[in-house]
Amino acid sequence: MSKSIFYHAGCPVCVSAEHDIVNLIGQDQVDIVNIGEDRSRIGEAEAAGITSVPALVTPNGNVLHINFGASLADVKG
């Protein structure tokens, strides 16, 4: 993976964190995934080790859980 991936669910906490991440590392260095809208990527997030959103997966695979918007279980419904 060459870019970070930022997963979120579209809640206000997540959107605020998205703006901060983009400002910190740059739009071209991060893929933004709203799993609230693109539910097909929930399995990908789980496989990466994400347990809550917002979360950032770094290019070397580290998962950084940022603040707390929602658990992945809540997002899955």
N, C-alpha and C positions, 0 to 999 in steps of 0.2 A: 504494500500500500504506500503510495507516495504522498497522499494528502491525509489530513485529519478528517474524521467524519463526526459531525455534530448531530446527535439525535435529540429530538424534542417532540412534544405532543401538541404544541400550539397554545398552551396556556400562557398567561401574562409573565410568569416567572421564566418560562422557557424562551419566549420571544425576547425578553430583556437580556437573557444570557446569550442568545444568538447574536444580538447586536454587539454585545461586548466581545464575544469571540471573534466576530468578523473584524471589529476594530483592532483587536490585539494581534491577530495573525494574518489577516488579509483574506478577502473573498476568494482569491485564487489559490489559497492554501487549505481550504476547508470545503467539504461537501456538506450541505445542509439537508437533513432528512427529517421531515415532519411525519412521524409515524402515526399521528392522529389522522392525517390525510392519506398517507401511503402505507396502509396496514400490511401490505405484502412484505415490508421490510422489517417487521417485528422479529421474525425468526433470525434474521441477520444480526439485529441488535442483541438478542439473547445469546447467540453464538459468540458474539464479541465479549460477553460478560456484563452487559448492561443490566442493572436491576432497577434503576429509576432514571427518570429524565428530568431535566436536561443532563446530558452526558456527552463527553468528547472522547473519541477513540483516536489516539495519536498514531502517527505513521508506523511506529514499531509495536503497536497493539496494546499499549497501556490504556486502561479505561479510567477517565477522570469524571467522577460524578460531581456535578456542579449544583450547589444549592439543593433544593428538593421541590420539584413540581408535582410529580406523580410517580407511583411505583409502576413498573412495567406490567405487573399483574392488573392494576387498575386500568391501564391503557388498553390492555387486551380485552377487558370486560368480562 
